[in-house]
Amino acid sequence: MESMVETEKRAKDTVSDYLRRRDMEIIDDKGIGMTDFVAWDGDSLVFVTVIVRLHGAEDLPDAEETHSHRAHAERDAADWLSRNGDEGTVGVPVRFDMASVLILNGSMALLRYHSHAFGGEL
């Protein structure tokens, strides 16, 4: 049985692959606070939070649960922008997305991706 650290890494790898398949450019995958990825999606700067669940423990997070993360995500974005922002990030739309990963068994996982998890762009 893999450890939770290994499970979380596998989930984040799954989300990273998904973002790349959607032609999003990941510019930070080190994580900050609750945010796991920062990426460009066209001209929008996207802050992505990954939530991992094990099969049998709980279901995927629902839309209401995503709203409880808004204040944390906004603080993470402000912190990231204060350290990494430049002329290219001034005035661009910012979006908060959430990736819910349910680990089923072995190499199987179910991914639900919530674009604009908190409503419209800021």
BAMI-564928 format. One record per atom (N, C-alpha, C, O, CB): x, y, z; residue in one letter. Coordinates in steps of 0.2 Angstrom, whole numbers, padded with zeros to 4 digits, always signed. Glycine has a CB too. Layout:
N
XYZA
...
end
This chain:
122
+0004-0006+0000M
+0000+0000+0000M
+0004+0006+0000M
+0009+0007+0004M
-0005+0000+0006M
+0003+0011-0004E
+0007+0017-0005E
+0005+0022+0001E
+0000+0022+0004E
+0006+0020-0011E
+0010+0026+0003S
+0009+0031+0008S
+0005+0037+0005S
+0004+0037-0001S
+0016+0034+0011S
+0002+0041+0010M
-0002+0046+0008M
+0002+0051+0004M
-0001+0054-0001M
-0005+0050+0014M
+0008+0052+0005V
+0013+0056+0002V
+0013+0054-0006V
+0013+0058-0010V
+0020+0057+0005V
+0014+0047-0007E
+0015+0045-0013E
+0008+0045-0017E
+0008+0047-0023E
+0017+0037-0013E
+0002+0045-0013T
-0004+0045-0016T
-0005+0052-0019T
-0008+0054-0024T
-0010+0043-0011T
-0003+0057-0014E
-0004+0064-0016E
+0000+0066-0022E
-0002+0070-0027E
-0003+0069-0010E
+0006+0063-0022K
+0011+0065-0028K
+0007+0062-0035K
+0008+0065-0040K
+0018+0062-0027K
+0005+0056-0034R
+0002+0053-0040R
-0004+0057-0042R
-0005+0058-0048R
-0001+0045-0038R
-0008+0059-0038A
-0014+0064-0039A
-0012+0070-0043A
-0015+0072-0048A
-0018+0065-0033A
-0007+0073-0040K
-0004+0079-0043K
-0001+0078-0050K
-0002+0082-0054K
+0001+0083-0038K
+0002+0072-0051D
+0005+0071-0057D
-0001+0070-0062D
-0001+0072-0068D
+0009+0064-0057D
-0007+0067-0060T
-0013+0066-0064T
-0015+0073-0066T
-0017+0074-0072T
-0018+0062-0061T
-0016+0077-0062V
-0018+0084-0063V
-0013+0088-0068V
-0016+0091-0072V
-0019+0088-0057V
-0007+0087-0067S
-0002+0090-0071S
-0003+0088-0078S
-0003+0092-0083S
+0005+0089-0068S
-0003+0082-0079D
-0004+0079-0086D
-0011+0082-0089D
-0011+0083-0095D
-0005+0071-0085D
-0016+0082-0085Y
-0022+0085-0087Y
-0022+0092-0090Y
-0024+0094-0095Y
-0028+0084-0082Y
-0018+0096-0086L
-0017+0103-0087L
-0014+0104-0094L
-0015+0108-0098L
-0014+0107-0082L
-0008+0100-0095R
-0004+0100-0101R
-0008+0098-0107R
-0008+0101-0112R
+0002+0096-0100R
-0013+0093-0106R
-0017+0090-0111R
-0022+0096-0114R
-0024+0096-0119R
-0021+0084-0110R
-0024+0100-0109R
-0028+0106-0110R
-0024+0112-0113R
-0027+0117-0114R
-0032+0108-0104R
-0018+0111-0114D
-0013+0116-0117D
-0012+0122-0112D
-0011+0128-0114D
-0016+0119-0123D
-0013+0120-0106M
-0011+0125-0101M
-0003+0125-0099M
-0001+0120-0099M
-0015+0124-0094M
+0000+0131-0098E
+0007+0131-0097E
+0008+0132-0089E
+0007+0137-0087E
+0010+0137-0101E
+0010+0126-0086I
+0012+0127-0079I
+0018+0131-0078I
+0023+0129-0081I
+0012+0119-0076I
+0018+0136-0074I
+0023+0140-0073I
+0026+0139-0065I
+0031+0141-0064I
+0022+0147-0074I
+0022+0136-0061D
+0024+0135-0054D
+0021+0128-0052D
+0014+0128-0052D
+0023+0141-0050D
+0024+0123-0050D
+0021+0117-0047D
+0024+0115-0040D
+0024+0110-0038D
+0023+0111-0052D
+0027+0120-0037K
+0030+0119-0030K
+0025+0120-0025K
+0025+0117-0020K
+0035+0124-0029K
+0019+0123-0026G
+0014+0124-0022G
+0015+0130-0017G
+0021+0131-0015G
+0013+0118-0017G
+0009+0133-0015I
+0010+0138-0010I
+0003+0138-0007I
-0002+0139-0010I
+0011+0145-0014I
+0004+0137+0000G
-0003+0137+0004G
-0007+0131+0001G
-0004+0125+0001G
-0007+0143+0003G
-0013+0132+0000M
-0017+0127-0003M
-0017+0126-0010M
-0020+0121-0013M
-0024+0128-0001M
-0013+0131-0014T
-0013+0131-0021T
-0007+0126-0023T
-0002+0127-0021T
-0012+0138-0024T
-0009+0122-0028D
-0004+0117-0030D
+0000+0119-0037D
+0006+0117-0038D
-0007+0110-0031D
-0004+0122-0041F
-0001+0124-0048F
-0003+0131-0049F
-0008+0134-0047F
-0003+0119-0053F
+0001+0135-0053V
+0000+0141-0056V
+0001+0140-0063V
+0007+0137-0065V
+0004+0147-0053V
-0004+0142-0067A
-0003+0141-0075A
-0006+0146-0079A
-0010+0150-0076A
-0006+0134-0076A
-0004+0147-0085W
-0007+0151-0090W
-0012+0147-0094W
-0010+0141-0096W
-0002+0154-0094W
-0018+0149-0095D
-0023+0146-0099D
-0025+0152-0104D
-0029+0156-0102D
-0029+0143-0095D
-0022+0152-0109G
-0022+0158-0114G
-0020+0164-0111G
-0014+0164-0109G
-0030+0159-0116G
-0024+0169-0110D
-0021+0175-0106D
-0023+0176-0099D
-0022+0181-0096D
-0024+0181-0110D
-0026+0170-0096S
-0028+0170-0089S
-0023+0167-0085S
-0020+0162-0087S
-0035+0167-0088S
-0022+0169-0079L
-0017+0166-0074L
-0022+0162-0070L
-0026+0165-0067L
-0013+0172-0070L
-0020+0156-0069V
-0024+0151-0066V
-0021+0148-0060V
-0015+0146-0060V
-0027+0145-0070V
-0024+0148-0054F
-0022+0145-0048F
-0026+0139-0047F
-0032+0139-0046F
-0022+0150-0042F
-0022+0133-0046V
-0026+0127-0046V
-0025+0123-0039V
-0019+0123-0037V
-0024+0122-0052V
-0030+0122-0036T
-0030+0118-0030T
-0031+0110-0031T
-0036+0109-0035T
-0034+0121-0024T
-0028+0106-0029V
-0029+0099-0029V
-0031+0096-0023V
-0028+0097-0018V
-0023+0095-0032V
-0037+0092-0023I
-0040+0089-0017I
-0040+0082-0019I
-0043+0079-0024I
-0047+0092-0015I
-0037+0078-0014V
-0036+0071-0015V
-0040+0067-0010V
-0040+0068-0004V
-0029+0068-0015V
-0044+0062-0013R
-0048+0058-0008R
-0047+0050-0010R
-0045+0049-0016R
-0056+0059-0009R
-0047+0046-0005L
-0046+0039-0006L
-0053+0036-0007L
-0058+0038-0003L
-0042+0036-0001L
-0054+0031-0012H
-0060+0028-0013H
-0062+0024-0006H
-0058+0021-0003H
-0059+0022-0018H
-0068+0025-0005G
-0071+0022+0001G
-0071+0027+0007G
-0075+0026+0012G
-0067+0016+0003G
-0066+0032+0007A
-0066+0037+0013A
-0071+0042+0012A
-0075+0043+0017A
-0059+0040+0013A
-0072+0045+0006E
-0076+0051+0005E
-0077+0051-0002E
-0074+0048-0006E
-0074+0057+0008E
-0083+0055-0004D
-0084+0056-0011D
-0080+0062-0013D
-0076+0065-0009D
-0091+0057-0013D
-0080+0064-0020L
-0077+0070-0022L
-0080+0076-0019L
-0086+0076-0018L
-0077+0070-0030L
-0076+0081-0018P
-0079+0087-0015P
-0085+0090-0020P
-0084+0090-0026P
-0074+0092-0014P
-0090+0092-0017D
-0095+0095-0021D
-0094+0103-0022D
-0089+0106-0019D
-0102+0094-0018D
-0098+0106-0026A
-0097+0113-0027A
-0097+0118-0021A
-0094+0122-0021A
-0103+0116-0032A
-0101+0116-0016E
-0102+0120-0010E
-0095+0120-0006E
-0093+0125-0003E
-0107+0117-0005E
-0092+0114-0006E
-0085+0113-0003E
-0080+0118-0006E
-0076+0120-0003E
-0083+0106-0003E
-0080+0118-0013T
-0075+0122-0016T
-0076+0130-0014T
-0070+0133-0013T
-0076+0122-0023T
-0081+0132-0012H
-0082+0139-0010H
-0079+0140-0003H
-0077+0146-0002H
-0089+0141-0009H
-0078+0135+0001S
-0075+0136+0008S
-0067+0138+0007S
-0064+0140+0012S
-0075+0130+0012S
-0064+0136+0001H
-0057+0137+0000H
-0056+0144-0003H
-0050+0146-0004H
-0055+0132-0005H
-0061+0148-0005R
-0060+0155-0008R
-0055+0159-0005R
-0050+0162-0008R
-0066+0158-0009R
-0056+0161+0001A
-0051+0165+0005A
-0044+0163+0005A
-0039+0167+0004A
-0054+0166+0012A
-0043+0156+0006H
-0036+0154+0006H
-0033+0154-0001H
-0027+0156-0002H
-0036+0146+0008H
-0037+0153-0006A
-0034+0153-0013A
-0033+0161-0015A
-0028+0162-0018A
-0040+0151-0018A
-0037+0165-0013E
-0035+0172-0014E
-0029+0175-0011E
-0025+0178-0014E
-0041+0177-0012E
-0028+0172-0005R
-0022+0174-0001R
-0016+0171-0004R
-0011+0174-0005R
-0022+0172+0006R
-0016+0165-0006D
-0011+0161-0010D
-0009+0165-0016D
-0003+0166-0018D
-0013+0154-0012D
-0014+0167-0020A
-0013+0171-0026A
-0010+0178-0025A
-0005+0179-0029A
-0020+0172-0030A
-0012+0181-0020A
-0009+0188-0018A
-0002+0187-0016A
+0003+0190-0018A
-0013+0191-0013A
+0000+0181-0012D
+0007+0180-0010D
+0011+0178-0016D
+0016+0181-0017D
+0007+0174-0005D
+0008+0174-0020W
+0012+0172-0026W
+0014+0178-0031W
+0019+0179-0033W
+0008+0166-0030W
+0009+0182-0032L
+0010+0188-0036L
+0014+0193-0033L
+0018+0196-0037L
+0003+0191-0038L
+0014+0193-0027S
+0019+0198-0024S
+0026+0196-0024S
+0031+0200-0025S
+0017+0199-0016S
+0027+0189-0025R
+0034+0187-0026R
+0036+0186-0033R
+0042+0186-0035R
+0035+0180-0022R
+0031+0184-0037N
+0033+0182-0044N
+0030+0186-0050N
+0032+0185-0055N
+0030+0175-0045N
+0026+0191-0048G
+0022+0195-0053G
+0027+0200-0056G
+0032+0202-0053G
+0017+0199-0050G
+0026+0201-0062D
+0030+0206-0066D
+0025+0210-0071D
+0019+0209-0070D
+0036+0203-0070D
+0028+0213-0076E
+0024+0217-0081E
+0019+0212-0084E
+0013+0215-0086E
+0028+0221-0086E
+0021+0206-0085G
+0016+0201-0089G
+0010+0199-0085G
+0006+0196-0088G
+0020+0195-0091G
+0010+0200-0079T
+0004+0198-0074T
+0000+0204-0072T
-0005+0203-0069T
+0007+0195-0068T
+0002+0210-0074V
-0002+0216-0072V
-0008+0216-0076V
-0008+0216-0083V
+0002+0223-0073V
-0014+0217-0073G
-0020+0217-0077G
-0023+0211-0080G
-0028+0212-0084G
-0020+0223-0082G
-0020+0205-0079V
-0022+0199-0083V
-0028+0196-0078V
-0028+0197-0072V
-0017+0194-0084V
-0033+0193-0082P
-0038+0190-0078P
-0035+0184-0074P
-0030+0181-0076P
-0043+0187-0083P
-0037+0183-0068V
-0035+0178-0063V
-0041+0173-0062V
-0047+0176-0061V
-0033+0181-0056V
-0040+0167-0062R
-0045+0162-0061R
-0043+0157-0056R
-0037+0155-0055R
-0047+0158-0068R
-0048+0154-0052F
-0046+0149-0047F
-0050+0143-0049F
-0056+0143-0050F
-0048+0151-0040F
-0046+0137-0050D
-0049+0131-0052D
-0047+0126-0047D
-0043+0127-0043D
-0046+0128-0059D
-0051+0121-0047M
-0050+0115-0042M
-0051+0109-0045M
-0055+0107-0049M
-0056+0116-0036M
-0046+0104-0044A
-0046+0098-0047A
-0047+0093-0041A
-0043+0092-0036A
-0039+0096-0050A
-0052+0089-0041S
-0054+0084-0036S
-0052+0077-0039S
-0054+0075-0045S
-0061+0084-0034S
-0048+0073-0035V
-0045+0067-0038V
-0047+0062-0033V
-0046+0062-0027V
-0037+0067-0039V
-0051+0057-0035L
-0053+0051-0031L
-0049+0045-0033L
-0049+0043-0039L
-0061+0050-0032L
-0044+0043-0029I
-0040+0037-0030I
-0044+0031-0029I
-0047+0029-0024I
-0034+0037-0025I
-0045+0027-0035L
-0049+0021-0034L
-0046+0015-0032L
-0047+0012-0027L
-0053+0020-0041L
-0041+0013-0036N
-0036+0007-0034N
-0031+0007-0039N
-0031+0009-0045N
-0041+0000-0034N
-0025+0004-0037G
-0019+0003-0041G
-0018+0010-0045G
-0016+0015-0042G
-0021-0002-0046G
-0018+0009-0051S
-0017+0015-0055S
-0023+0019-0058S
-0023+0023-0062S
-0013+0013-0061S
-0029+0017-0055M
-0035+0021-0057M
-0037+0027-0053M
-0036+0026-0047M
-0041+0016-0057M
-0039+0032-0056A
-0041+0038-0052A
-0046+0041-0056A
-0047+0041-0062A
-0035+0043-0051A
-0051+0045-0053L
-0056+0048-0056L
-0055+0056-0055L
-0054+0058-0049L
-0063+0046-0053L
-0055+0060-0060L
-0053+0067-0059L
-0059+0071-0061L
-0062+0070-0067L
-0047+0069-0064L
-0061+0076-0057R
-0066+0080-0058R
-0063+0087-0058R
-0060+0089-0053R
-0072+0080-0053R
-0063+0091-0064Y
-0060+0097-0064Y
-0065+0103-0064Y
-0070+0103-0068Y
-0055+0098-0070Y
-0064+0108-0059H
-0069+0113-0058H
-0065+0120-0061H
-0062+0123-0057H
-0071+0114-0051H
-0067+0122-0067S
-0064+0128-0069S
-0069+0133-0067S
-0075+0133-0066S
-0064+0128-0077S
-0066+0139-0065H
-0069+0145-0061H
-0073+0142-0055H
-0079+0143-0054H
-0074+0148-0066H
-0069+0139-0051A
-0072+0136-0045A
-0076+0140-0040A
-0081+0138-0037A
-0067+0132-0041A
-0074+0147-0041F
-0077+0152-0036F
-0082+0156-0040F
-0083+0162-0037F
-0072+0155-0032F
-0083+0155-0046G
-0087+0159-0050G
-0083+0162-0056G
-0079+0159-0058G
-0091+0165-0046G
-0085+0169-0057G
-0081+0172-0063G
-0074+0174-0061G
-0071+0173-0056G
-0085+0178-0065G
-0071+0176-0067E
-0064+0179-0066E
-0064+0185-0062E
-0068+0189-0061E
-0061+0180-0073E
-0058+0186-0059L
-0057+0192-0055L
-0052+0197-0059L
-0051+0202-0056L
-0053+0190-0048L
end
